[in-house]
C-alpha cells in the first residue's frame, strides 16, 4: 500500500479561476510541507487581518494523497483551524462509536470515517476516499494536526489553540 501524505496549506491570495489555481498552486497557496517558514511568516504578517471577532479566520486546507491518488488537494479549502478541529472530532467520534461523519466548516462537503476491516479504515471526503491501515491513518493525521496547532500555539502565540493540542493527546490515549 502506498504512503499516505497529509499536509496543511493556506490561501495566500484570492483567485477567480479554479483552473489557474490547479495549474499554478504555488502562486496562490503556501504549504507547511514545502515552505514552513513562509507559512509562518505569512500568518505573522497578516495576523491582524485574519481575526474576526477574536477568532482566527485562516483560509486554507488539507492536502491528502495516497501514492499518486489525490484524495483532496488545493481545490478544497475552508477555515483551516476549524477544519482541523472538525477532523479531530471526527477521529474521536470514530474511536468511540466505530463510525463518524461531519461536513466542512462552511461547505456542504461530507467527511466520513468508517471501518473497512479489522485493520483498515475508509476516510472519504465528498466522492473521494482513502482505504488505509488504521494505525497509519491515525499516526499521519494526528501528527499533521499536531504540527499545525503547534505552529499556532508556539510560533504564533495563539494560546486558545492549546485546547486542540490537549485533544490530540486525549485522542492518542483512545487508540
Secondary structure by P-SEA (a helix, b strand, c coil): ccbbbbbccccccccccaaaaaaccccccccccccaaaaaaaaaaaccccccccccbbbbbbbbbcccccccccccccaaaaaaaaaaaaaaaaaaccccccccccccbbbbbbbccccbbbbbcccccccccaaaaaaaaaaaaaaaaaaaccccccccaaaaaaaaaaaaaac
